[in-house]
């Protein structure tokens, strides 16, 4: 548009306005107070935001997440933490949805922390648990948070413990932690839950795993899954076999005998019996004072684990350290130094 000489105006002919420019707002203490309050009030949206801050690799986000978690610590600890593992195909997600729906319909608030395996090539994860648990995801008493394993061994995310505490502060009564599920290595979750549940199948050779000193001796309960259709007779036989095996193993928890139970998530049978068993376990552990002692030991182990992680991060954060490691790698590959010699040189510097 052409503006006649002598007229002072904007390019469109209208008087210039003092409109406000949009400025990205930094996280202030007021925002943190709102986030804390909303998490405490049970807002799923703000809980998800808090977990994102905890899982972030950005230092400023991590700092905010820790501030929120620290302020909410007095609100944690009032729930039952249940770890669920099993081989791929055992139906962990199907069981969790059926079991979670039953608890949610009873009026209990249920949080599901599902760990998806990360690709060793791209680092990506599908994070499809909300899709697999569609009905539970829509329930007003449920919260589902899928997270990538991100290279962490043991089938859990390295921030799973902190995420669990944040869910407790949000008022959730039951927290279900679903591991990646790759076999005998899924034992780290034992160190962060009250009750450890193993899902097994019939006719898959899993019965032999009971004779190994592995995951079986850490379980507080076993579910023989898919007890439906023509599989019922075989499930009954498998339950007897596992019951016999469990009697041969040292109990995972004092004053408690682990049991095997048949469950069908499709027909919704056996779920109530599993919940009653977990409540019996809680009473037995609290009566013997082992409930609180176990949680204290878990916190101590978590502390030592975090020390190791921090030492590794600090080591590689030192200036020139990565270059030094790369140089030693080349010497190793060329056969000029042994692994032990390279380690000695690395730490002597």
ChimeraX attribute file (.defattr): number of C-alpha atoms within 10 A of each C-alpha:
attribute: neighborCount
match mode: 1-to-1
recipient: residues
	/A:1	6
	/A:2	7
	/A:3	12
	/A:4	9
	/A:5	6
	/A:6	6
	/A:7	8
	/A:8	12
	/A:9	12
	/A:10	11
	/A:11	11
	/A:12	10
	/A:13	13
	/A:14	9
	/A:15	10
	/A:16	11
	/A:17	7
	/A:18	6
	/A:19	6
	/A:20	6
	/A:21	6
	/A:22	6
	/A:23	6
	/A:24	6
	/A:25	7
	/A:26	7
	/A:27	11
	/A:28	9
	/A:29	10
	/A:30	9
	/A:31	12
	/A:32	16
	/A:33	13
	/A:34	12
	/A:35	19
	/A:36	23
	/A:37	16
	/A:38	16
	/A:39	25
	/A:40	19
	/A:41	14
	/A:42	18
	/A:43	16
	/A:44	18
	/A:45	12
	/A:46	19
	/A:47	24
	/A:48	18
	/A:49	14
	/A:50	25
	/A:51	21
	/A:52	16
	/A:53	20
	/A:54	24
	/A:55	20
	/A:56	14
	/A:57	10
	/A:58	10
	/A:59	10
	/A:60	11
	/A:61	17
	/A:62	17
	/A:63	14
	/A:64	18
	/A:65	22
	/A:66	15
	/A:67	14
	/A:68	21
	/A:69	22
	/A:70	12
	/A:71	12
	/A:72	19
	/A:73	13
	/A:74	10
	/A:75	16
	/A:76	17
	/A:77	17
	/A:78	14
	/A:79	18
	/A:80	19
	/A:81	20
	/A:82	20
	/A:83	25
	/A:84	29
	/A:85	29
	/A:86	24
	/A:87	19
	/A:88	13
	/A:89	12
	/A:90	21
	/A:91	18
	/A:92	23
	/A:93	19
	/A:94	19
	/A:95	23
	/A:96	20
	/A:97	22
	/A:98	21
	/A:99	21
	/A:100	29
	/A:101	22
	/A:102	18
	/A:103	20
	/A:104	20
	/A:105	13
	/A:106	10
	/A:107	12
	/A:108	17
	/A:109	25
	/A:110	28
	/A:111	26
	/A:112	27
	/A:113	24
	/A:114	28
	/A:115	25
	/A:116	24
	/A:117	23
	/A:118	19
	/A:119	14
	/A:120	10
	/A:121	6
	/A:122	7
	/A:123	12
	/A:124	14
	/A:125	17
	/A:126	12
	/A:127	17
	/A:128	13
	/A:129	22
	/A:130	19
	/A:131	10
	/A:132	13
	/A:133	20
	/A:134	12
	/A:135	14
	/A:136	24
	/A:137	21
	/A:138	12
	/A:139	15
	/A:140	13
	/A:141	22
	/A:142	24
	/A:143	24
	/A:144	21
	/A:145	18
	/A:146	18
	/A:147	25
	/A:148	23
	/A:149	25
	/A:150	19
	/A:151	15
	/A:152	13
	/A:153	14
	/A:154	20
	/A:155	27
	/A:156	28
	/A:157	26
	/A:158	20
	/A:159	15
	/A:160	21
	/A:161	17
	/A:162	17
	/A:163	22
	/A:164	24
	/A:165	21
	/A:166	28
	/A:167	31
	/A:168	27
	/A:169	26
	/A:170	25
	/A:171	22
	/A:172	23
	/A:173	21
	/A:174	22
	/A:175	25
	/A:176	22
	/A:177	27
	/A:178	25
	/A:179	26
	/A:180	25
	/A:181	23
	/A:182	14
	/A:183	16
	/A:184	16
	/A:185	13
	/A:186	22
	/A:187	22
	/A:188	14
	/A:189	24
	/A:190	22
	/A:191	18
	/A:192	23
	/A:193	22
	/A:194	24
	/A:195	23
	/A:196	24
	/A:197	26
	/A:198	23
	/A:199	24
	/A:200	28
	/A:201	21
	/A:202	20
	/A:203	11
	/A:204	9
	/A:205	9
	/A:206	14
	/A:207	16
	/A:208	11
	/A:209	15
	/A:210	18
	/A:211	14
	/A:212	11
	/A:213	12
	/A:214	15
	/A:215	19
	/A:216	25
	/A:217	19
	/A:218	21
	/A:219	23
	/A:220	25
	/A:221	23
	/A:222	25
	/A:223	27
	/A:224	22
	/A:225	26
	/A:226	24
	/A:227	25
	/A:228	17
	/A:229	9
	/A:230	8
	/A:231	13
	/A:232	17
	/A:233	11
	/A:234	14
	/A:235	23
	/A:236	15
	/A:237	11
	/A:238	22
	/A:239	22
	/A:240	13
	/A:241	15
	/A:242	25
	/A:243	16
	/A:244	14
	/A:245	19
	/A:246	23
	/A:247	12
	/A:248	12
	/A:249	17
	/A:250	14
	/A:251	17
	/A:252	19
	/A:253	20
	/A:254	11
	/A:255	12
	/A:256	13
	/A:257	16
	/A:258	24
	/A:259	20
	/A:260	24
	/A:261	23
	/A:262	22
	/A:263	24
	/A:264	21
	/A:265	21
	/A:266	12
	/A:267	13
	/A:268	15
	/A:269	16
	/A:270	17
	/A:271	22
	/A:272	14
	/A:273	13
	/A:274	21
	/A:275	14
	/A:276	11
	/A:277	17
	/A:278	20
	/A:279	14
	/A:280	12
	/A:281	22
	/A:282	16
	/A:283	13
	/A:284	17
	/A:285	20
	/A:286	12
	/A:287	10
	/A:288	12
	/A:289	11
	/A:290	16
	/A:291	17
	/A:292	14
	/A:293	13
	/A:294	17
	/A:295	16
	/A:296	12
	/A:297	13
	/A:298	18
	/A:299	15
	/A:300	12
	/A:301	14
	/A:302	14
	/A:303	12
	/A:304	12
	/A:305	12
	/A:306	13
	/A:307	12
	/A:308	11
	/A:309	13
	/A:310	11
	/A:311	11
	/A:312	11
	/A:313	11
	/A:314	10
	/A:315	13
	/A:316	13
	/A:317	11
	/A:318	9
	/A:319	9
	/A:320	9
	/A:321	14
	/A:322	13
	/A:323	11
	/A:324	13
	/A:325	15
	/A:326	11
	/A:327	12
	/A:328	21
	/A:329	15
	/A:330	12
	/A:331	15
	/A:332	15
	/A:333	11
	/A:334	9
	/A:335	10
	/A:336	11
	/A:337	16
	/A:338	13
	/A:339	14
	/A:340	9
	/A:341	12
	/A:342	18
	/A:343	13
	/A:344	11
	/A:345	13
	/A:346	13
	/A:347	8
	/A:348	7
	/A:349	7
